[in-house]
């Protein structure tokens, strides 16, 4: 892609998200969401492959349908109350919530995310799974006081179940991480109305943990689970770091990923949502099995073919950015910060 085109698209994606987070007018929010979608489509289709074109088309149709629904509900609310403010209570909040759930790929509107992620490049998939969820989540947080909590809780439990079941039979890493994103979206939605601060913390921890994983996959050109078994021949440091970060993403103590799950379960139990908390905890074991399987393949298996060097490590094909070690440290050793949150 032309560097100037890439710069303009990146500015469009970043600036539109920032404008959504700082705006309180529905028309402005809708316009920024459209700019964000139109800036993301060339990033997805830049591979010049039929699968990338298919992914860009699916992303466009899904995001456009959700944006149309948001504009429809905002217009109906404006006709009803003569107000375009996002914090203004209205009777169409449930429909708006459903549209935002489609934008962040929460179940049952998750169908587009695995295919779009698989058809994109590794770093574009990272953008879809992290940054592109920021604007819809900010809108959900803004209308959380009027949102339907049973609806969000049901979607959260369903997302965790589908995220775990969908990733069980996957061999493609990008699609597997997409189902992981669906499961973590469910964790974010569980406390969206009862404790927005915990949901924000969950999203931050998820982004901090997912980013170095994608950076390492991009640096080693790994696309399938089989490629993870070959990673030790290029760099053992990345192998160790990746396995620990994946365990943190699964939420195992004493790693950082355990912090948001513990805060969510503790908050739900304190509000007498014991049955829901139990369902969330049990269904999350499906995702944990996936992460444990990845860690096993990375650390405890060897390649089926013989390597030409067993003691001299071959350098990776690409250099690893310095951002990766920093995020790995945050995603693994930040659990002592939990009492201060």
N, C-alpha and C positions, 0 to 999 in steps of 0.2 A: 504494500500500500504506500502511496505517496506520503512522505513525511508531513507535508502541509495538510493533506486531507486527514491523516491520523490525528494531527494536532487539533484541527477544527472539530472533529468528532469527539475527541476527548474533552475539549472545552465545553462542548454542548452537553455531554453527559454529566460532567461535574457541576457546571453552572445551573443546569435545570434542576438537579437534585438539591443543591443549596437553596435555590429559589423556592422550591416546594417546602423545605423545612422552615423557611422564614416568612412564608405567606399565610394569610388568613382569609383569602378571598377564593371562593370555589372556581371562578373563571380563570384566575391566575394559576391556580393549582392544576387545572385541567390542561391549560396551554403548556405548562412546563412538563407535565407528564407526556404530552404528545411530542414535544421537542426531544425528550429523553428517549422515547421509543424510536423516533426517526433517526436519531444519532446512533442508536445501538444496532440497527438493521445492517448498515454497511460493515460494521465490525464483525457481525456473525457471518455474513456472506463473502468475506474477503478471501476465503480459501479457494474460490472458483471450482467448487465441487458440487455435484448434484445434491449430496446430503446437506451441505452448507446452505444451498438455496432453499431446500425444503425446511431446514431449521429456521431460516430467516422468515419464510412465509408463515410458518406456524407461530413464531413469536409475534409477527405483525398482527395476524388475525386475532390472537388471544388478547394482546395488549390493547388493540383497538376496540374490541368488544367490551373490555373492562372500562376503558376510558369513556366510551359512549354511555355505558350504564351510569358512571359517575356524573357525567354531564347531564343526563336525563334526570337523575335524582336531585342534583343541585338546582336545575331549572324548576322542577316541580316544587322544591322547598322554597325557592325564591318567589314563585307565584303564590304560594300559600302564606308566606310570612313577610314578603318584601325584603328579605335579608339574604345576602350572599356570604355572610360570615360562616366560617367553618365550625366555630364553636356554638352556633345558634342551634338549639334543640329543634328537631323536626321529626316527622313521622316516617321518613324515608331512610333512616339511619341503617336499618337492617339490610336494605338493598345496596346501599353504599358499602357496607361491610362485606357483603358477598362479592362485590366487584373488586375490592381491595384484596380479598382472599384469593381471587383469581390472579391478581398481579403478582402476589408473593408465592403462588403455587401451593397454597394450603389445600388439603383434601376437603371436598371431592373435586377441586379444580386443579389438580396436580398433573393432569395427563400430558401437558405440553412440555414440562420442564425436562424430563429425561431425554426426550428426543432432541430438543433444542440444544441441550448441553452436549450431547454426543456429536451433534453436527457442527459444533463450534471448535475453535482451537482451545488449547488448555488455558491460556490467560484470559481469553474471552469468556470461557465457562466460569472462571473465577469471578469475573466481573458480574456475570448474571446471577451467580449464587450468593454474592455478598453485597456489592454496591447497589445493584438494581433493586434490592429489597428494602433499601434504606428509606426512600421516599414514601412508598405505601405504608411502611411500618410507622413512620412519623405521622401520617394522616390517621392511621388507626389509633395511635396514642392520643391524638388531638380530640378524637370523638369517642374515646374510651368510656367517658362518663355516661354516654347515651347508648353504648353498644349493648347488644344482646349477649349477656355472659353465657347462658346455656348453649347458644349457637357457637360461640368461639370455643367453648370447652369441648363440645362434641367434635368440632372440626380438629381441635388439637389432638384428641385421643385418636381420631381416625387417621390423622397425618402421621402420628408416631407408629401406628400399626402398619399403614401402607409403606412408610419409609423403611420399616424393618423387613416386611415381607418382600417388597419389590427388590431390595438389594441382595436377597439370598441367592438368586440364580444369575447374578450379573458377573461377567468377566471383564467388561470394559470399565476402566477406572472412572472416566468422566460420568458415565451413567450411574455408577455406584455412588459417586459423590453427590449426584443430583438427588438420589433417594435419601442419602444422608441429610441433605439440605431440607428435604420435605419433613423428615423426622424432627430436625432441630426447629423448623418453623412451628411444628406442633408444640414443642416446649416453650417457645416464645409466646404463643397464643394462650397458653394455660393461665397465665397471670396478667394478661393484657388489661383486663378491667379491674382486677382486685389489687394488683401491685405493679403498676407500669414501670417503676424503677427496676424491679427484678427482671422484667422482660427486656428492658434496655441493656442491663448487664449481661443477660443471656446472649443477646445479639452481638455485643462487643466481644465476649469470650469466643463465640462461634466464629466470628470473622477473624479474630486473632489466631485461632487454631487452624482454620481452613486455609488461610493465605499461605503459610509456609509449606503446607502439604502440596498445594498446586505449584508453588515455586520449585519445589524439589522434583515434582513430576515433570515439569517443563525442562528443568536443567538436565535431567537424565533421559528425556524423550520417552518416558514410560506412558503407555496407553492402555495396557492390559495388566491383569493380575500376574500373568506369566512374566512380564517384564520386571516385576518387583523382585523375583528370585534371581535375576541377573544383576541387580544393582550392586551387590557386594563386590563384584569384579571391577567396578569403576571407582567406587569410593566407600569405604566402610563407615566413615564419619556420617555421611548422609543417610546410610542405612540405619544406623543407631538413632539418629535424630528423627527420622521419619517414623520409625516404629514407636518411639516414645510419644511423638505428637499425635499419632493415630490413637493411641491408648488414652491420651488426654481428651481427644474428640469423643471418645466413647464414654467419658465421665468416670474413669476409675480414680479413686483416691490413691495417693495424695497429690494427684495432678490437678491443674487448674480447671479442667473441664468438669470436675466433680462439684465445683462451687455453685454454678447456677442451678444445677439439678437439685442439690441439697437445699438451696434457698427456696426453690419452687415447691418442693415436697413439704418443707417445713411450713411455708405460708398456707398451702392448701390444707394441711392437717390442722393448723391453728384456726382456720375458718370452717372447720367441721366438714371438709370435703374429703373424707377419709376414703370412701369408695373410689372416687375419681383419682385420688393420689395413688391408690393401690393399682388401679388399671394402668395409669401412666408408668409407674415403676416397673410393672411386670412386662408390659409391651415393649419397654425400652430394651429389654434383654435381647430382642431380635436384632436391634442395631448393634448391641454390644458383641453379639456373636460374629457379625460381619467384621467389626474392627479387630477382634481377636484372630479371626482367620487371616486377615491381611498381615497382622503382626507375625503370625506363625510362618507365613510364606516368606516374609522379609528376613526373619532372623533364624529360622530353624530348618530351612530347606536349601538345597544346592541345585545348581542348574543341571539338567539332564545331559548336557554335552560337556566335554572336557575343555577347560580353558588353557590358553597358552602361557599364562603367568599365574602362579599360585601364591607367590610371595611378594612380587612386585606389583603394586596396585596401578592399574591403568587410570589415567586422569579422566574426568568426565568430559563429554563433548562440549559442554557449555559451562561457563563460569557461573557460580551461584551468587546472586546479589547479597549484599551485607544485610538487607532487610530480613532475610530468612533466619539467620541465627538469633537476631533480636526477638523476632516473633516466637521462635521456638522456645526461647528462655521464658517469655511471658506466658506462653501457653502450657508450660510444664511446671513452673516454680512460683506462680503467683497465688497459690492457694492461701498462704498466710495473710493476704489482704482481705480475706473474707470477713473477719470481725469488724473491719472498718467500713464495710458497705451497708 
